[in-house]
Amino acid sequence: MWKLFYLCSKAKLLAYFSSITSVEPIHKLRLFCYTSDMTYDKKRRKATSKIRSFFRIILQLLIFLFVAANLLNFRVIQTSDNRNDTELANQVETITEYNFIRTIAPYAQESQEKYNVLASLTLAQAALESNFGQSGLAAKYYNLFGIKAYGNVPTVTLETKEFENDKWVTVKAQFRVYDGWKESVEGHAYLFTKGTTWNPKQYASVLAAKNYKEAAKAVQTSGYATDPAYTEKLIQMIESYGLDQYDKI
């Protein structure tokens, strides 16, 4: 390149003496310099274009990586948030369940003292039958145990599921309406002590039970529920929530 610069500078010097010398060499040298400059400019523009294209590709790649990283991070955060929401919901549900148990426990213990119905059985049935006080029958009509209505008492007709002929069927039945959960627990004890109109001793084995396992089995064999797994569900409820602690008055 320095040689080219030298030649072009020399061409300008020779042009000064063009009047006394032949102009042909000067013209050729100028043409050579002009052509060389054009070639250099073309190469420079081409190189500049390649550099710009290279940086454009790099920029696009960086933008793509940035967007991809943010999307990945969003999905991770979203998954984490969903997991946290689930954990929070489970915690709230657990708190609700234990709050229900603590609310009913004094009534259940009072029932045990008066009528010899184990508090653990009362609590387990209340939780199982009413879904911890959240069923429509329990929340609106204060019936915690799914007790049917007989005689001249407040009632409500609702759909319920019964296990008949080895399958679950939906039927309509009349349920007892209570003024509060305490009254519902008293109605539960009254049923066990007085029995039904057709069998006053129907639940005598429940009152005679010495522990929650015997009581849970006696409830089912006495015909309280049609669910074939009712005994196991009651025992699981008692053991999962430590309800037998309330039997120790």
KAURPE-V481647 format. One record per residue. RES is the residue in three letters. SS is DSSP state (@ for helix, = for strand, . for the rest). NEAR is the number of other ideal C-beta (glycine too) atoms within 8 Angstrom. Layout:
BEGIN
res->RES ss->SS near->NEAR
res->RES ss->SS near->NEAR
END
This chain:
BEGIN
res->MET ss->. near->5
res->TRP ss->@ near->5
res->LYS ss->@ near->6
res->LEU ss->@ near->10
res->PHE ss->@ near->8
res->TYR ss->@ near->8
res->LEU ss->@ near->11
res->CYS ss->@ near->12
res->SER ss->@ near->8
res->LYS ss->@ near->9
res->ALA ss->@ near->12
res->LYS ss->@ near->8
res->LEU ss->@ near->8
res->LEU ss->@ near->12
res->ALA ss->@ near->9
res->TYR ss->@ near->6
res->PHE ss->. near->8
res->SER ss->. near->9
res->SER ss->. near->4
res->ILE ss->. near->4
res->THR ss->. near->9
res->SER ss->. near->5
res->VAL ss->. near->7
res->GLU ss->@ near->6
res->PRO ss->@ near->9
res->ILE ss->@ near->13
res->HIS ss->@ near->8
res->LYS ss->@ near->8
res->LEU ss->@ near->13
res->ARG ss->@ near->10
res->LEU ss->@ near->8
res->PHE ss->@ near->9
res->CYS ss->@ near->12
res->TYR ss->@ near->8
res->THR ss->@ near->8
res->SER ss->@ near->10
res->ASP ss->@ near->9
res->MET ss->@ near->8
res->THR ss->@ near->8
res->TYR ss->@ near->10
res->ASP ss->@ near->8
res->LYS ss->@ near->8
res->LYS ss->@ near->8
res->ARG ss->@ near->8
res->ARG ss->@ near->8
res->LYS ss->@ near->8
res->ALA ss->@ near->8
res->THR ss->@ near->8
res->SER ss->@ near->8
res->LYS ss->@ near->8
res->ILE ss->@ near->8
res->ARG ss->@ near->8
res->SER ss->@ near->8
res->PHE ss->@ near->8
res->PHE ss->@ near->8
res->ARG ss->@ near->8
res->ILE ss->@ near->8
res->ILE ss->@ near->8
res->LEU ss->@ near->8
res->GLN ss->@ near->8
res->LEU ss->@ near->8
res->LEU ss->@ near->8
res->ILE ss->@ near->8
res->PHE ss->@ near->8
res->LEU ss->@ near->8
res->PHE ss->@ near->8
res->VAL ss->@ near->8
res->ALA ss->@ near->8
res->ALA ss->@ near->8
res->ASN ss->@ near->8
res->LEU ss->@ near->8
res->LEU ss->@ near->8
res->ASN ss->@ near->8
res->PHE ss->@ near->8
res->ARG ss->@ near->8
res->VAL ss->@ near->8
res->ILE ss->@ near->8
res->GLN ss->@ near->8
res->THR ss->@ near->8
res->SER ss->@ near->8
res->ASP ss->@ near->8
res->ASN ss->@ near->8
res->ARG ss->@ near->8
res->ASN ss->@ near->8
res->ASP ss->@ near->8
res->THR ss->@ near->8
res->GLU ss->@ near->8
res->LEU ss->@ near->8
res->ALA ss->@ near->8
res->ASN ss->@ near->8
res->GLN ss->@ near->8
res->VAL ss->@ near->8
res->GLU ss->@ near->8
res->THR ss->@ near->8
res->ILE ss->@ near->8
res->THR ss->@ near->10
res->GLU ss->@ near->11
res->TYR ss->@ near->9
res->ASN ss->@ near->8
res->PHE ss->@ near->12
res->ILE ss->@ near->13
res->ARG ss->@ near->7
res->THR ss->@ near->8
res->ILE ss->@ near->15
res->ALA ss->@ near->11
res->PRO ss->@ near->6
res->TYR ss->@ near->12
res->ALA ss->@ near->15
res->GLN ss->@ near->11
res->GLU ss->@ near->9
res->SER ss->@ near->15
res->GLN ss->@ near->15
res->GLU ss->@ near->6
res->LYS ss->@ near->7
res->TYR ss->@ near->10
res->ASN ss->. near->6
res->VAL ss->. near->14
res->LEU ss->. near->12
res->ALA ss->@ near->15
res->SER ss->@ near->15
res->LEU ss->@ near->16
res->THR ss->@ near->17
res->LEU ss->@ near->16
res->ALA ss->@ near->15
res->GLN ss->@ near->13
res->ALA ss->@ near->17
res->ALA ss->@ near->14
res->LEU ss->@ near->10
res->GLU ss->@ near->11
res->SER ss->@ near->15
res->ASN ss->. near->9
res->PHE ss->. near->9
res->GLY ss->. near->13
res->GLN ss->. near->8
res->SER ss->. near->9
res->GLY ss->@ near->7
res->LEU ss->@ near->12
res->ALA ss->@ near->16
res->ALA ss->@ near->8
res->LYS ss->@ near->6
res->TYR ss->@ near->11
res->TYR ss->. near->12
res->ASN ss->. near->14
res->LEU ss->. near->14
res->PHE ss->. near->11
res->GLY ss->. near->9
res->ILE ss->. near->11
res->LYS ss->= near->8
res->ALA ss->. near->11
res->TYR ss->. near->6
res->GLY ss->. near->5
res->ASN ss->. near->2
res->VAL ss->. near->8
res->PRO ss->. near->7
res->THR ss->= near->9
res->VAL ss->= near->9
res->THR ss->= near->7
res->LEU ss->= near->9
res->GLU ss->= near->7
res->THR ss->= near->10
res->LYS ss->= near->8
res->GLU ss->= near->8
res->PHE ss->= near->10
res->GLU ss->= near->6
res->ASN ss->. near->3
res->ASP ss->. near->3
res->LYS ss->= near->6
res->TRP ss->= near->6
res->VAL ss->= near->8
res->THR ss->= near->6
res->VAL ss->= near->8
res->LYS ss->= near->6
res->ALA ss->= near->9
res->GLN ss->= near->7
res->PHE ss->= near->16
res->ARG ss->= near->11
res->VAL ss->. near->11
res->TYR ss->. near->12
res->ASP ss->. near->4
res->GLY ss->. near->7
res->TRP ss->@ near->13
res->LYS ss->@ near->7
res->GLU ss->@ near->10
res->SER ss->@ near->16
res->VAL ss->@ near->16
res->GLU ss->@ near->10
res->GLY ss->@ near->12
res->HIS ss->@ near->16
res->ALA ss->@ near->13
res->TYR ss->@ near->9
res->LEU ss->@ near->11
res->PHE ss->@ near->12
res->THR ss->@ near->10
res->LYS ss->@ near->6
res->GLY ss->. near->11
res->THR ss->. near->8
res->THR ss->. near->4
res->TRP ss->. near->3
res->ASN ss->. near->6
res->PRO ss->. near->6
res->LYS ss->. near->6
res->GLN ss->. near->9
res->TYR ss->. near->14
res->ALA ss->@ near->8
res->SER ss->@ near->9
res->VAL ss->@ near->13
res->LEU ss->@ near->11
res->ALA ss->@ near->7
res->ALA ss->. near->12
res->LYS ss->. near->4
res->ASN ss->. near->8
res->TYR ss->@ near->16
res->LYS ss->@ near->7
res->GLU ss->@ near->9
res->ALA ss->@ near->13
res->ALA ss->@ near->15
res->LYS ss->@ near->9
res->ALA ss->@ near->13
res->VAL ss->@ near->16
res->GLN ss->@ near->12
res->THR ss->@ near->7
res->SER ss->. near->10
res->GLY ss->. near->6
res->TYR ss->. near->7
res->ALA ss->. near->7
res->THR ss->. near->6
res->ASP ss->. near->8
res->PRO ss->. near->5
res->ALA ss->. near->6
res->TYR ss->@ near->12
res->THR ss->@ near->10
res->GLU ss->@ near->7
res->LYS ss->@ near->10
res->LEU ss->@ near->15
res->ILE ss->@ near->12
res->GLN ss->@ near->8
res->MET ss->@ near->12
res->ILE ss->@ near->16
res->GLU ss->@ near->9
res->SER ss->@ near->6
res->TYR ss->. near->11
res->GLY ss->. near->7
res->LEU ss->@ near->14
res->ASP ss->@ near->11
res->GLN ss->@ near->7
res->TYR ss->@ near->13
res->ASP ss->@ near->10
res->LYS ss->. near->5
res->ILE ss->. near->7
END
